[in-house]
Amino acid sequence: MTLDELLKHYEKGPDLLKTAVAGVREDQFDQTPVPGKWSIRQVVCHIADFEPVYADRMKRVLAEDNPTMFGGDPDVFAAGLHYDKRNVHQELELISVVRRQMAVILRNTDVEDFQRTGVHSEAGPLTLETLLERITGHIPHHLTFIAAKIAAMR
């Protein structure tokens, strides 16, 4: 996949997520139709929590010399960040805003800068391109789970 194609996929992510949850009623966001799995609200909040994390990582790789990046445990975030009280539509807007801002930055970045690196505390050295690939795939990864939850509620 070319860098331009990757950026297009990155930019489309929020719309894919909004479309996936468009038909979900407010009372369904907290249902857990797949036992032992997160609700749709929890999945959306998880994505919204990690968009700024990845944006920060990518910004640091661009602005700093081989910065250290820290991991984050999704279950710890979910337990401590009040997912049950958060508005799904506000979370979706946050995801869109972060991606729009980062798309401007990334589209104005020289192609060779996508090979700049940072050191992740768990994964080791990662290039900007790898970070972009990972966050670009994050929403599609979770869309399959959202679709399974919606199907189980029918």
Protein Blocks (a to p, Z undefined) as FASTA:
>chain_A
ZZklmmmmmmmmmmmmmmmmmmpcfklmmpcfbghiacfklmmmmmmmmmmmmmmmmmmm
mmmghiadddddfklmmmmnommlpcfklmmmmmmmmmmmmmmmmmmpcfklmmpccddf
klopadfklmmmmmmmmmmmmmmmmmmmmmmmZZ
